[in-house]
Amino acid sequence: MDYTQALNDLRDGKIDEIEVTPAVFPEFQKAWANFAYQNTIRGIAHAHGKVTYVRSN
């Protein structure tokens, strides 16, 4: 998955959420570290290391 595109799509309202599991977190982290609009996205932690990212309102 292209997490940079997914983060931009989430910020722009094209998608509602991104689900990240521990298995794919390293790949997601690379995109997140370079994402200039981190303050527009929030993560919601779930059991077993799963995180759902949604737009902040």
N, C-alpha and C positions, 0 to 999 in steps of 0.2 A: 504494500500500500504506500502511496505517496503521501506521507503525513504533512509535508509542507503544504501541498494542495488542499488536503483535508482541513488543516487549520485555517487556511484562507477561506475555504468554503463555509466553515463553521462561523467565522467572523462575519462573513457577508450574508449569512442567513440561508445559504443554499442547502445546508444540512442542519439537523437539529442537535446531533451529538457525535462524539467519537468515543468508542469504547477501547480502552487499552488494558491488555492483560500483562502480567509479568513477563511472559514469553516474548512479547513484541516491544516492551518498554525501552530497551536500548535503542532500537530504531526510531521510536517516537521521540526519545530524549534528544537525539541529534537535531530533529526538526524543531522541537520546542526551544532548544537553546538558541537557535537562530531566528526565532519568531519575534518580530519587533512589537507585536500587539498582545503580549501576554496578559496585560491588564483587561483585555476584552473577553477573556476566556477563564472559566473556573473549573476546577476539578472536584468531583464528588467521589470520595473513596468508598469502596465496598469491601466485603469480605474477600479474603484470599488474594489480595493485592490488585484487584480489578479497580480501575478508575474510569469514570465517565466524565468527559469534558463537554461543557455546554457554554453557550454565550452568557456573559454577565449582563445583567440588565441595569 
